Amino acid sequence: MDKTTGELSTRELTETRYPCEQCGAMLTYAVGSGQLECSYCGHRNAIVHTGEPIREIDFHMALRELQRARTLPAQKTFIKCVQCAAQFELDAHIHAGECPFCGTAVITSTSHIKPIKAKALLPFSITDKQARAYYKKWISGLWFAPGALKTFARDETKLHGVYIPYWTYDSHTRTAYSGMRGDIYYVQQRYTTVENGRTVTRTRRQPRIRWTPVSGNTRRHFDDVLIGATQTLPRKVTDSLAPWDLENLVPYSEAYISGFSSEVYQVELDEGFTIAQTVMENIIRNDVRQHIGGDQQRITHLHTQHSDTTFKHVLLPLWSASFRFRDKTYRFVVNGRNGTVQGERPYSPFKIALAVITAIIVAVGGLYWLDQSGLMYY
């Protein structure tokens, strides 16, 4: 905001353009090809890589640099389209999209929004047509969905390609623990029962647990613990899209984003690591239980130390679809690498009630048949 006039300032951001070598039109990434393609003449330009390796960044050093950086309030920034000269605004969490007036692909720098830039990404490898096929199959296979949903979702939903921000964390961990080891043993127990009208004495094996105090240490190296850094999708959705083929990450290039939307991270670096620690702790607890051994385990204390913690900021591809159904918005996403589909979905109370009633009828019918056939014992 201009301090003298009190009005929003208009800035022309540095925008990356990919003109066609043949006709000059804007190029967009051709999914799965490693090339940019012109939608007008069909000419393709190869994507040139800088050869820069994908490096892990020291986590604690980055936090110190972020603390030293000056925090500026968010401001609205208007973009001037290089094709039609129209001025427009992208949402605060978006740094790549298209001009709403002429459809030209626009990619802007993220440095004015977030201090950490993406260093790697996985390019789209399935097209929107392939994603729609995966999407239709998933919709058709939903149990207890309202009948109108399948028709509406298949016919009306438009898929949008978007790169979603993620953090990956590496960390060496050393965990000190204390707890109890439970070993099952058996004792002979005498009891009386009535057999054929007579009281008799029998013996049986009765399980017991012997608890022993234990303590120790475990170590584990975590590699590429993946945490979604978006708030536009529920975490349960982004988490369930795994696995991702992170071994195929390529150095970040805006050429892969041309023609798609892309978000900047909304979950900060330290927030993401807090979530990652929860993921790590669940795995560490399993390690501790195996280390304790025995038949049962009780963990009374855990203390984990992290060292050599590093991170990467990466972008991963999704095909996204959302629509309103009966006054509620549902979002579905398709993994842009392998076609995995996840999302929110409505249920039909009528179909669920009908299924419950049917199950009760089948159960009652089965019991009646057993009774009539003389197979039921009382």
C-alpha positions as CSV (number, residue, x, y, z in Angstrom):
1,M,0.0,0.0,0.0
2,D,1.3,3.4,-0.9
3,K,1.9,5.4,2.3
4,T,1.2,8.7,0.7
5,T,-2.0,7.9,-1.2
6,G,-3.3,5.0,0.9
7,E,-4.0,3.1,-2.3
8,L,-2.9,-0.4,-3.4
9,S,0.3,-0.2,-5.5
10,T,0.5,-1.9,-8.9
11,R,3.8,-3.6,-9.6
12,E,4.8,-5.5,-12.7
13,L,6.4,-8.7,-11.5
14,T,9.2,-10.4,-13.4
15,E,7.4,-13.0,-15.4
16,T,9.0,-16.0,-17.2
17,R,8.0,-16.3,-20.8
18,Y,8.5,-19.3,-23.1
19,P,7.9,-18.1,-26.7
20,C,7.6,-20.6,-29.5
21,E,10.7,-20.6,-31.8
22,Q,8.5,-21.0,-34.8
23,C,5.5,-18.6,-34.3
24,G,6.2,-16.7,-31.1
25,A,3.1,-17.9,-29.2
26,M,3.4,-18.9,-25.5
27,L,4.6,-22.5,-24.9
28,T,3.3,-24.8,-22.2
29,Y,4.7,-28.0,-20.7
30,A,3.8,-31.1,-22.7
31,V,3.0,-33.7,-20.1
32,G,5.5,-36.6,-19.9
33,S,7.7,-35.3,-22.7
34,G,10.3,-33.1,-21.2
35,Q,9.4,-30.5,-23.8
36,L,7.4,-27.3,-24.1
37,E,4.7,-27.3,-26.8
38,C,3.0,-24.6,-28.8
39,S,-0.8,-25.0,-28.8
40,Y,-1.1,-23.1,-32.1
41,C,1.5,-24.6,-34.4
42,G,2.5,-27.7,-32.5
43,H,6.2,-26.9,-32.4
44,R,8.1,-28.1,-29.4
45,N,11.1,-26.6,-27.6
46,A,13.3,-28.8,-25.4
47,I,13.5,-28.0,-21.8
48,V,17.1,-27.1,-21.0
49,H,18.4,-28.2,-17.6
50,T,21.1,-26.2,-15.8
51,G,22.7,-29.4,-14.3
52,E,22.5,-28.0,-10.8
53,P,22.2,-30.9,-8.3
54,I,19.4,-31.2,-5.9
55,R,20.9,-30.5,-2.5
56,E,19.7,-31.0,1.1
57,I,19.6,-27.8,3.1
58,D,20.6,-27.6,6.8
59,F,17.4,-27.2,8.8
60,H,18.7,-25.2,11.8
61,M,20.8,-22.9,9.6
62,A,17.7,-22.1,7.5
63,L,15.7,-21.3,10.7
64,R,18.3,-18.9,11.8
65,E,18.3,-17.1,8.5
66,L,14.5,-16.9,8.5
67,Q,14.6,-15.3,12.0
68,R,17.1,-12.7,10.8
69,A,15.0,-12.0,7.7
70,R,12.7,-9.0,8.0
71,T,9.0,-10.0,8.0
72,L,6.9,-7.9,5.7
73,P,3.1,-7.8,5.8
74,A,1.3,-9.5,2.9
75,Q,0.4,-7.1,0.1
76,K,-1.7,-7.4,-3.0
77,T,0.3,-7.5,-6.2
78,F,-1.1,-6.9,-9.7
79,I,0.4,-8.6,-12.7
80,K,0.5,-7.1,-16.2
81,C,0.0,-9.8,-18.9
82,V,2.8,-9.7,-21.5
83,Q,0.4,-10.9,-24.2
84,C,-2.7,-8.6,-23.9
85,A,-1.4,-6.0,-21.4
86,A,-4.4,-6.7,-19.1
87,Q,-3.8,-6.2,-15.3
88,F,-5.0,-8.8,-12.9
89,E,-4.2,-10.4,-9.5
90,L,-3.3,-13.9,-8.5
91,D,-4.4,-15.3,-5.2
92,A,-1.8,-14.8,-2.4
93,H,-0.8,-18.5,-2.3
94,I,-0.5,-18.8,-6.1
95,H,2.5,-17.9,-8.2
96,A,1.7,-19.6,-11.5
97,G,-1.5,-19.6,-13.4
98,E,-3.0,-18.0,-16.5
99,C,-4.3,-14.6,-17.6
100,P,-8.1,-14.5,-17.1
101,F,-8.5,-12.4,-20.2
102,C,-6.5,-14.2,-22.9
103,G,-5.4,-17.4,-21.2
104,T,-1.7,-16.8,-21.4
105,A,0.4,-18.8,-19.0
106,V,1.9,-16.6,-16.3
107,I,4.7,-17.6,-13.9
108,T,5.9,-15.1,-11.3
109,S,8.8,-15.2,-8.9
110,T,8.0,-16.4,-5.3
111,S,10.7,-14.3,-3.6
112,H,8.3,-11.5,-2.9
113,I,5.9,-13.9,-1.1
114,K,8.1,-16.6,0.6
115,P,11.9,-16.6,1.3
116,I,12.4,-20.3,0.5
117,K,12.2,-21.3,-3.1
118,A,11.5,-24.7,-4.5
119,K,14.6,-26.5,-5.6
120,A,13.1,-29.6,-7.1
121,L,9.8,-31.0,-8.6
122,L,8.2,-34.0,-10.1
123,P,6.8,-33.1,-13.5
124,F,3.3,-34.2,-14.6
125,S,3.6,-37.6,-16.2
126,I,-0.2,-38.3,-16.8
127,T,-2.4,-36.1,-18.9
128,D,-5.7,-34.6,-18.0
129,K,-7.4,-37.2,-20.1
130,Q,-5.7,-40.0,-18.3
131,A,-6.4,-38.3,-15.0
132,R,-10.1,-38.1,-15.9
133,A,-10.1,-41.8,-16.6
134,Y,-8.7,-42.6,-13.2
135,Y,-11.2,-40.1,-11.7
136,K,-14.2,-41.7,-13.4
137,K,-13.2,-45.2,-12.3
138,W,-12.8,-44.0,-8.7
139,I,-16.2,-42.2,-8.8
140,S,-17.9,-45.2,-10.3
141,G,-16.5,-47.4,-7.5
142,L,-17.7,-45.4,-4.6
143,W,-20.0,-47.3,-2.3
144,F,-23.1,-45.7,-0.9
145,A,-22.7,-42.5,-3.0
146,P,-25.9,-40.6,-4.1
147,G,-26.8,-41.6,-7.6
148,A,-26.8,-38.0,-8.8
149,L,-23.2,-37.5,-7.6
150,K,-21.8,-39.9,-10.1
151,T,-23.6,-38.3,-13.1
152,F,-22.7,-34.8,-11.9
153,A,-19.1,-35.5,-11.1
154,R,-18.5,-37.4,-14.4
155,D,-20.1,-34.8,-16.7
156,E,-19.5,-31.5,-15.1
157,T,-16.2,-31.5,-13.2
158,K,-13.2,-29.9,-14.8
159,L,-9.7,-31.0,-13.8
160,H,-7.1,-28.4,-13.1
161,G,-3.4,-29.2,-13.0
162,V,-1.6,-27.7,-10.0
163,Y,1.8,-28.1,-8.4
164,I,1.5,-28.5,-4.6
165,P,4.3,-27.5,-2.2
166,Y,5.8,-30.1,0.1
167,W,8.7,-30.3,2.5
168,T,10.9,-33.3,2.8
169,Y,13.0,-33.9,6.0
170,D,16.0,-36.0,6.7
171,S,17.2,-36.6,10.2
172,H,19.4,-38.9,12.3
173,T,17.6,-39.8,15.5
174,R,18.7,-41.3,18.8
175,T,16.0,-42.3,21.2
176,A,16.4,-43.2,24.9
177,Y,13.5,-45.2,26.3
178,S,12.3,-46.9,29.4
179,G,9.4,-49.3,29.8
180,M,8.3,-52.9,30.7
181,R,8.8,-56.2,28.8
182,G,5.9,-58.7,29.2
183,D,6.6,-62.4,28.8
184,I,3.7,-64.8,28.8
185,Y,4.0,-68.0,30.8
186,Y,1.4,-70.6,31.8
187,V,0.3,-72.1,35.1
188,Q,-1.8,-75.2,35.7
189,Q,-5.2,-74.3,37.2
190,R,-7.6,-76.8,38.8
191,Y,-11.4,-76.2,38.4
192,T,-14.6,-78.1,38.9
193,T,-17.3,-78.6,36.3
194,V,-20.4,-80.7,35.8
195,E,-20.3,-83.4,33.2
196,N,-23.2,-85.8,32.6
197,G,-24.7,-84.8,35.9
198,R,-21.5,-85.4,37.9
199,T,-19.1,-82.9,39.4
200,V,-15.6,-83.5,38.2
201,T,-12.2,-81.8,38.6
202,R,-10.2,-80.8,35.6
203,T,-7.0,-78.8,35.0
204,R,-6.3,-76.1,32.4
205,R,-3.4,-73.9,31.4
206,Q,-3.9,-70.3,32.5
207,P,-1.8,-67.5,30.9
208,R,0.1,-65.1,33.1
209,I,2.4,-62.2,32.2
210,R,5.8,-61.6,33.8
211,W,6.7,-57.9,33.6
212,T,10.3,-56.8,33.7
213,P,11.6,-53.2,33.7
214,V,13.7,-52.4,30.7
215,S,15.6,-49.4,29.2
216,G,17.8,-48.7,26.2
217,N,18.5,-46.7,23.1
218,T,17.5,-47.0,19.5
219,R,18.8,-45.2,16.4
220,R,17.2,-44.5,13.0
221,H,17.9,-42.4,10.0
222,F,14.9,-40.9,8.4
223,D,15.1,-40.0,4.7
224,D,12.6,-37.8,2.8
225,V,9.8,-37.7,5.4
226,L,7.2,-35.9,3.1
227,I,4.9,-33.3,4.6
228,G,2.4,-31.3,2.6
229,A,2.9,-27.5,2.9
230,T,-0.5,-26.5,1.5
231,Q,-3.6,-25.5,3.4
232,T,-6.0,-25.6,0.4
233,L,-6.3,-29.3,0.7
234,P,-7.0,-31.4,3.9
235,R,-3.9,-33.1,5.2
236,K,-5.5,-36.5,5.1
237,V,-5.9,-36.0,1.3
238,T,-2.3,-34.9,0.6
239,D,-0.9,-37.7,2.9
240,S,-3.0,-40.4,1.2
241,L,-1.6,-39.6,-2.2
242,A,1.7,-41.3,-1.4
243,P,3.8,-43.0,-2.5
244,W,5.6,-40.5,-4.6
245,D,8.6,-41.5,-6.8
246,L,10.9,-38.9,-5.1
247,E,13.9,-40.6,-6.6
248,N,12.9,-39.0,-9.9
249,L,12.9,-35.4,-8.7
250,V,14.3,-33.0,-11.2
251,P,15.9,-29.6,-10.5
252,Y,13.3,-26.9,-10.3
253,S,12.5,-25.3,-13.7
254,E,9.7,-22.9,-14.4
255,A,9.4,-24.5,-17.8
256,Y,7.6,-27.5,-16.2
257,I,5.1,-25.1,-14.6
258,S,4.2,-23.3,-17.8
259,G,0.5,-24.0,-18.4
260,F,-0.3,-25.1,-14.9
261,S,-1.1,-23.5,-11.5
262,S,1.4,-23.6,-8.7
263,E,1.2,-22.8,-5.0
264,V,3.7,-21.3,-2.6
265,Y,4.0,-23.0,0.7
266,Q,1.5,-22.1,3.4
267,V,2.9,-24.4,6.1
268,E,6.1,-22.8,7.4
269,L,9.4,-24.8,7.6
270,D,9.3,-25.3,11.4
271,E,5.6,-26.1,11.4
272,G,6.3,-28.8,8.8
273,F,9.1,-30.3,10.9
274,T,6.8,-30.5,13.9
275,I,4.4,-32.6,11.9
276,A,7.3,-34.7,10.5
277,Q,8.4,-35.4,14.1
278,T,5.0,-36.9,14.8
279,V,5.3,-39.2,11.8
280,M,8.8,-40.2,12.9
281,E,7.7,-40.8,16.5
282,N,5.1,-43.4,15.4
283,I,7.9,-45.3,13.6
284,I,10.3,-44.9,16.5
285,R,7.7,-46.4,18.9
286,N,7.5,-49.5,16.7
287,D,11.3,-49.7,16.8
288,V,11.3,-49.4,20.6
289,R,8.7,-52.2,20.9
290,Q,10.8,-54.5,18.8
291,H,13.9,-53.5,20.8
292,I,12.1,-54.3,24.1
293,G,11.1,-57.7,22.7
294,G,8.9,-60.1,24.6
295,D,5.2,-60.8,24.0
296,Q,3.9,-57.5,25.1
297,Q,5.5,-54.1,25.7
298,R,4.8,-51.0,27.7
299,I,6.6,-47.7,26.9
300,T,6.7,-45.3,29.8
301,H,9.2,-42.8,28.6
302,L,10.7,-41.7,25.2
303,H,13.2,-39.0,24.5
304,T,14.4,-38.5,21.0
305,Q,17.3,-36.3,19.9
306,H,17.6,-35.2,16.2
307,S,20.9,-34.4,14.5
308,D,22.1,-33.6,11.0
309,T,18.5,-32.5,10.1
310,T,18.1,-31.3,6.5
311,F,15.2,-30.4,4.2
312,K,14.2,-29.8,0.7
313,H,11.3,-27.7,-0.7
314,V,9.7,-29.5,-3.6
315,L,6.6,-29.2,-5.8
316,L,4.5,-32.3,-6.7
317,P,1.8,-32.5,-9.4
318,L,-1.9,-32.9,-8.8
319,W,-5.0,-32.9,-11.0
320,S,-7.7,-31.3,-8.9
321,A,-11.4,-31.3,-9.2
322,S,-14.0,-29.7,-7.0
323,F,-17.7,-29.0,-7.2
324,R,-20.7,-28.2,-5.0
325,F,-23.2,-31.0,-4.3
326,R,-26.2,-30.2,-2.2
327,D,-24.7,-27.0,-0.8
328,K,-21.4,-28.6,0.1
329,T,-18.1,-28.4,-1.6
330,Y,-16.2,-31.6,-2.3
331,R,-12.6,-31.8,-3.6
332,F,-11.0,-34.7,-5.4
333,V,-7.4,-34.9,-6.5
334,V,-5.4,-37.2,-8.8
335,N,-1.7,-37.9,-8.3
336,G,-0.1,-36.4,-11.4
337,R,2.5,-39.2,-11.5
338,N,0.6,-42.5,-10.9
339,G,-3.1,-41.7,-11.0
340,T,-3.9,-42.4,-7.4
341,V,-7.3,-40.7,-6.5
342,Q,-8.2,-39.4,-3.1
343,G,-10.9,-37.0,-2.0
344,E,-13.9,-36.1,0.1
345,R,-17.2,-37.7,-0.8
346,P,-20.8,-37.6,0.2
347,Y,-22.9,-40.6,1.3
348,S,-26.5,-41.5,0.6
349,P,-28.3,-42.1,3.9
350,F,-31.0,-44.0,2.0
351,K,-28.5,-46.4,0.6
352,I,-26.8,-46.9,3.9
353,A,-30.2,-47.5,5.7
354,L,-31.2,-49.9,2.9
355,A,-27.9,-51.8,3.3
356,V,-28.4,-52.1,7.1
357,I,-32.0,-53.3,6.7
358,T,-30.8,-55.9,4.1
359,A,-28.1,-57.1,6.4
360,I,-30.6,-57.5,9.3
361,I,-33.0,-59.5,7.0
362,V,-30.2,-61.8,5.8
363,A,-29.0,-62.4,9.4
364,V,-32.5,-63.1,10.7
365,G,-33.1,-65.4,7.7
366,G,-29.9,-67.2,8.4
367,L,-30.8,-67.8,12.0
368,Y,-34.3,-69.0,11.0
369,W,-32.7,-71.5,8.6
370,L,-30.3,-72.8,11.2
371,D,-33.2,-73.2,13.6
372,Q,-35.4,-75.0,11.2
373,S,-32.6,-77.3,10.1
374,G,-31.8,-78.2,13.6
375,L,-28.3,-76.9,13.5
376,M,-28.8,-74.3,16.1
377,Y,-27.9,-75.2,19.7
378,Y,-29.4,-73.6,22.8
